[in-house]
Structure formats: C-alpha cells, structure tokens
Amino acid sequence: MSANTEKSETSEATDWIRIAREKSVVVRALKYAAVVGSVLIAINHGDAILEGDITPARISKMILTAMVPYCVSTLSSVGAIRELRR
C-alpha cells in the first residue's frame, strides 16, 4: 500500500469519527437508542423484567440491545452527511 493511500484512509477515518461525534448526530442517535432500544428491550427482556430476574449479565445484554439502534443511526447519519458534503 502506498503512503498516499494510507494517508487517504487515515484522513477518511478521522473525518468519519469527527462527523460521528457532531452534536446533531449524537443527539439523533441517542433519541433512536432510547425509543427503539426500549422497544427491543421490552420484546427481548420484558418477561424477565416483570419477573424481577435482573442479573448483571441481563443488564449487559440490555445495554448492548440499546447500542444497536445507536450504532445504526450513527452509521446512517454519517453516511448521509458525507454523501451530502461531496
């Protein structure tokens, strides 16, 4: 791989991370994580919540469940913003 290619890839990664950290992207992703994550948690863990079967392992799974819509929203937002800026 050439030095220019490596520099270009590093610059793209840096740009991607910069956009992903923009306030509008983070706020949007948090809103989606709260709404969609809550629905997914209710579907996947609702019975355990109602039974009071909340273990540290289950809490970890719930956090990961909420992270999925956060990541999807961030990926989508960054992709759309980068496309518009080209």
Residue frames relative to the residue before (quaternion, step in Angstrom):
aa qw qx qy qz dx dy dz
M 1.0000 0.0000 0.0000 0.0000 0.00 0.00 0.00
S 0.4214 -0.7210 0.4928 0.2443 3.56 -0.89 0.88
A 0.6528 -0.5190 0.3877 0.3927 3.56 -1.28 0.39
N 0.6415 0.5271 -0.3262 0.4520 3.60 1.04 -0.77
T 0.6439 0.5161 -0.3207 0.4649 3.57 1.01 -0.81
E 0.6531 0.5050 -0.3118 0.4703 3.59 0.94 -0.87
K 0.6502 0.5127 -0.3119 0.4659 3.58 0.96 -0.88
S 0.6494 0.5217 -0.3086 0.4592 3.58 0.99 -0.87
E 0.6678 0.4916 -0.3024 0.4699 3.59 0.95 -0.87
T 0.6345 0.5168 -0.3222 0.4759 3.58 1.02 -0.79
S 0.6620 0.5047 -0.3012 0.4652 3.56 0.94 -0.88
E 0.6428 0.5081 -0.3225 0.4739 3.61 1.02 -0.73
A 0.6489 0.5088 -0.3143 0.4703 3.58 0.98 -0.84
T 0.6444 0.5138 -0.3128 0.4721 3.58 0.98 -0.85
D 0.6427 0.5137 -0.3098 0.4764 3.59 0.99 -0.84
W 0.6382 0.5318 -0.3212 0.4546 3.58 0.95 -0.89
I 0.6843 0.4802 -0.2832 0.4700 3.59 0.85 -0.97
R 0.6248 0.5412 -0.3367 0.4508 3.60 0.99 -0.80
I 0.6729 0.4762 -0.2954 0.4829 3.59 0.91 -0.89
A 0.6502 0.5333 -0.3193 0.4369 3.60 0.92 -0.88
R 0.7022 0.4518 -0.2595 0.4852 3.60 1.17 -0.55
E 0.4293 0.6922 -0.4764 0.3309 3.62 1.25 -0.01
K 0.6171 -0.5974 0.3724 0.3516 3.55 -1.01 0.87
S 0.6731 0.5088 -0.3144 0.4351 3.60 0.83 -0.92
V 0.6498 0.5075 -0.3133 0.4712 3.59 1.03 -0.77
V 0.6721 0.4983 -0.2961 0.4608 3.58 0.90 -0.93
V 0.6620 0.5041 -0.3126 0.4581 3.60 0.87 -0.92
R 0.6481 0.5123 -0.3184 0.4650 3.59 0.93 -0.87
A 0.6728 0.4988 -0.2944 0.4603 3.57 0.89 -0.94
L 0.6455 0.5153 -0.3262 0.4597 3.60 0.99 -0.76
K 0.6318 0.5224 -0.3331 0.4658 3.59 1.03 -0.76
Y 0.6624 0.4870 -0.3057 0.4802 3.59 0.93 -0.87
A 0.6411 0.5269 -0.3272 0.4519 3.58 0.96 -0.83
A 0.6561 0.5163 -0.3136 0.4523 3.58 0.97 -0.84
V 0.7301 0.4280 -0.2454 0.4728 3.58 0.80 -1.00
V 0.7424 0.3969 -0.2328 0.4869 3.57 0.60 -1.13
G 0.6268 0.5412 -0.3359 0.4488 3.59 1.02 -0.78
S 0.6427 0.5232 -0.3216 0.4579 3.59 0.98 -0.81
V 0.6466 0.5064 -0.3163 0.4748 3.56 0.98 -0.84
L 0.6747 0.4915 -0.2966 0.4639 3.59 0.88 -0.91
I 0.6341 0.5158 -0.3288 0.4730 3.59 1.01 -0.77
A 0.6478 0.5121 -0.3222 0.4629 3.58 0.95 -0.84
I 0.6666 0.4948 -0.3047 0.4669 3.59 0.94 -0.84
N 0.7783 0.3933 -0.1929 0.4498 3.56 0.76 -1.06
H 0.8150 0.2269 -0.0889 0.5257 3.60 1.06 -0.68
G 0.3542 0.7837 -0.4600 0.2209 3.59 1.25 0.04
D 0.6591 0.5069 -0.3220 0.4528 3.59 0.89 -0.87
A 0.6611 0.4969 -0.3045 0.4725 3.59 0.96 -0.84
I 0.6247 0.5293 -0.3394 0.4630 3.59 1.02 -0.76
L 0.6791 0.4931 -0.2897 0.4602 3.59 0.90 -0.93
E 0.6929 0.4514 -0.2652 0.4957 3.58 1.12 -0.66
G 0.4660 -0.6945 0.4321 0.3372 3.60 1.25 -0.17
D 0.4492 0.6880 -0.4422 0.3596 3.57 1.27 0.40
I 0.2412 0.7748 -0.5367 0.2312 3.56 0.56 1.22
T 0.0156 -0.8004 0.5970 -0.0529 3.54 -0.37 1.28
P 0.6559 -0.4842 0.3712 0.4444 3.61 -1.20 0.24
A 0.6275 0.5319 -0.3412 0.4549 3.61 1.01 -0.72
R 0.6649 0.4902 -0.3090 0.4714 3.60 0.94 -0.83
I 0.6223 0.5282 -0.3434 0.4646 3.59 0.99 -0.75
S 0.6240 0.5307 -0.3315 0.4680 3.59 1.01 -0.79
K 0.6588 0.5016 -0.3030 0.4717 3.58 0.97 -0.86
M 0.6338 0.5245 -0.3303 0.4627 3.59 1.03 -0.74
I 0.6401 0.5152 -0.3237 0.4691 3.57 0.98 -0.83
L 0.6540 0.4997 -0.3072 0.4778 3.57 0.95 -0.87
T 0.6140 0.5525 -0.3402 0.4495 3.59 1.04 -0.77
A 0.6920 0.4602 -0.2776 0.4819 3.61 0.94 -0.84
M 0.6090 0.5679 -0.3529 0.4267 3.59 1.13 -0.52
V 0.5617 0.6210 -0.3920 0.3810 3.60 1.12 -0.56
P 0.7155 0.4062 -0.2937 0.4867 3.67 0.67 -0.88
Y 0.5730 0.5648 -0.3891 0.4486 3.62 1.12 -0.53
C 0.6891 0.4776 -0.2806 0.4672 3.59 0.84 -0.97
V 0.6474 0.5170 -0.3240 0.4567 3.59 0.93 -0.85
S 0.6618 0.4997 -0.3073 0.4668 3.58 0.92 -0.89
T 0.6583 0.5106 -0.3119 0.4568 3.58 0.94 -0.88
L 0.6536 0.5127 -0.3126 0.4607 3.58 0.88 -0.91
S 0.6769 0.4938 -0.2874 0.4641 3.56 0.92 -0.91
S 0.6693 0.5031 -0.3014 0.4563 3.58 0.89 -0.91
V 0.6652 0.4958 -0.3095 0.4647 3.58 0.87 -0.92
G 0.6459 0.5222 -0.3209 0.4551 3.58 0.95 -0.84
A 0.6752 0.4915 -0.2941 0.4648 3.57 0.92 -0.91
I 0.6568 0.5077 -0.3125 0.4617 3.59 0.93 -0.89
R 0.6641 0.4970 -0.3139 0.4620 3.60 0.90 -0.87
E 0.6353 0.5236 -0.3271 0.4639 3.59 1.02 -0.74
L 0.6731 0.4975 -0.2971 0.4595 3.59 0.93 -0.85
R 0.6947 0.4897 -0.2715 0.4515 3.58 1.06 -0.73
R 0.5677 0.6023 -0.3867 0.4067 3.59 1.23 -0.19
